[in-house]
Amino acid sequence: MPAVTAFLPDFRNTPQIDHVGVEERAARFTKRSIKTESKVEGLKLTLNMIDLTTLEGKDTDGKVKQLCYKAMHLHDAYPGLPTVAAICVYPSMVAVAKKALQGSNVKVAAVATAFPSGQSSRDVKLRDTKFAIDQGADEIDMVISRGKFLQGEYNFVFDEIAAIKEACGNARLKVILETGELVTYDNVRRASEIAMYAGADFIKTSTGKIQPAATMPVTLVMLEAIRDFYYRTGKKIAMKPAGGISKAKAALHYLVMVQETLGTDWLSNEWFRFGASSLANDVLMQLEKERTGVYQAANYFSID
Amino acid sequence: MAKSSKNIQPTLKFNIKYAPAPESVSAASINEQYNLFINGKFEKPLSKKYFDTINPATEKKIASVAEAGAADVDKAVKAARAAYNGHWGKMPAKERAKYIFRIARMIQERAREFAIIESLDGGKPIRESRDIDIPLAANHFFYYAGWADKLNYAFPNRNVSPLGVAGQIIPWNFPLLMAAWKIAPALACGNTVVLKPAETTPLTALKLAELIQDCDLPPGVVNIITGAGETGAALVNHPDIDKIAFTGSTEVGKIIQRATANTNKKLTLELGGKAANIIFEDAPIDQAVEGIINGIYFNQGHVCCAGSRLFVQESVYKEVLQKLKDRIATLIVGNPLDKNTDVGAINSKQQLQTIQKYIAIGKKEGAEMFESSCALPNKGFFCRPTLFTNVAQSSRIAQEEIFGPVLAIQTFRTDDEVIEKANNTPYGLSAGVWTNKGSRIFNITTRLRAGVVWANTYNKFDPVSPFGGYKESGFGREGGLHGLNAYVK
């Protein structure tokens, strides 16, 4: 699918961000009280939005197979749980994951484009992407060239995203901004616009390799960029905060933020994901607590 | 006149439901009947009259409260005078400070109870009474306790002394906070006090009286008497009062100023407002939208400094309006005690009727109305967050204080135009400016005739910062160093 708007956005229309104000607004979402039915509903939705992730140099076929099984069977002791949304791995593991997930709805996402630094040539990044696609990836998580972005070379960043989007074919493209390296909210907002106009299907906060990763204010800035893009073009873009969200309560706060910024239409794993490795077990623990009234020890939940 | 806004509708779909999370009323102890707090004791009113205070969210009676007649007022003023002439006026300042610190700490200890009663009696959301009203009230006592023994530094080269007995009349929109604004500086400067809370929201002031009793504050230093306008009039006209401090409507403020003219009574008035909240095209738009919401829908718009007139630069008008409407759709209106509630109950039936009257006027004037589509509870006094576009400067909804969740929106093109429009009002309490340009902030704020001007934020309060108005919004300042000035000679 070609990019809907193959031109660099007009930054005169890009609102400035007041960091005090945006942090205050983000804190407000955490004041919503979520209990009983709405909590259980939110927790199950959270599970269904997780991109279960393993991105280690030491990953093996065995580890990925295990994770794929977990993706489909989060906690069989609790009947009726959803699966996660996707498994997120390096390109070399895509084929293994694809095979392990056969017959399920769980997607396979591959990080590509010289993840996590993005420090390589356009040619290598394109071949990295094509390799992942050939292996069967349903989704590609690319990183932007932060160095170029910070130097003000927006056209370079834009063209790179557009080229990768083309290489993705039918796979959905997630564009990682690595907000921890962009530092300011104004940069995050601007990078979000570049990514969306260049054809991103998702915008994503972080690789998980840099601190700080996803925070609520950064995610809010990106959600507002998605909303403004929707106002202007009518096209929905999905959002994925990644890294640092490991508690069920935090995940619920993110859902509140999505619901109150973009509306209920965005509350499905087509439009919102959590990139996380340890979040699922905390959510499971909370669900069991709601069901049985008591907390169970961590060892009752499989680690992967 | 503004550009047409007919085609701008909320764009996003919101179907926000959270499980109810009401604060438990059982955490607050409320008596069935309250007497007058005079000379350190709760005394039955000589008038023998009581009135009911109701919960505006359910219209049910909470308690009956004594109505102070002229004889009761006299008794309270005499007690205050005796305390002033006796122990309190002569007490070393650092001893006075200890009592004020004690009040501050005990408000913190009982914060939850105060918050619940504030929301129960006044209708404001528990989130606000818990996070803003009560902590700020405690902060005011802390802040002025610190000043008590440092008045020589506050007024260098002057040897200041207290005024004597202060009569203080406070409104229903921030009951405990206004009591703190009034009592804390008065005590810090060595005055004694007779305070009258509003008739619709007397309970937190009476709980404060209980707290003051528990603090062992010497009898008569703080007296709290309840009643309506007549009680207030008796207090204002009492010959042995040295100082009147009033917060409330401009109408009543004028009456008080007439009554105290030709007397020795010192006077400070904090009255109404019709603040301009100004959004420039280079503003951080999303945070500005949040500021608009906070400016007008905070405390159901029952805020004298509410940003009730919105001026948006025409180049960003469509964008601001669209975002504003989508944001309004997410506001939760309902039970004030529910932690998820954003907009609580209108304080009284009378006030609801006033707001509805102005909404009808706005429609009749040809302005275009938009209100949130949220469901309202069947019982109680509630009003949806509302805004009007196509408002003219001459519209009554743009000129008169509504004191409710109703916003009047106009557009502007140049700095000069917006300053002229913003200042074209008999009021001058507050204003807001939203722009990313520092130079513009200084240019605009110095030309706005308003006591408090916020830049890139709205409705922020701090004990250190003085608060008060220009023109018909009153005179005198409360809070900060300036707040001490009203209680010394």
Interface residues (C-beta under 8 A of the other chain):
Chain A: P15 Q16 I17 D18 V20 G21 V22 E24 R25 K31 R32 S33 I34 K35 T36 E37 S38 K39 E224 R227 Y230 Y231 Q259 E260 L262 G263 T264 D265
Chain B: T11 L12 K13 F14 N15 I16 K17 Y18 A19 A21 R127 D131 D282 A283 P284 I285 D286 Q287 A288 E290 G291 E319 Q322 D326 T330 D338 K339 N340 N436 N456 T457
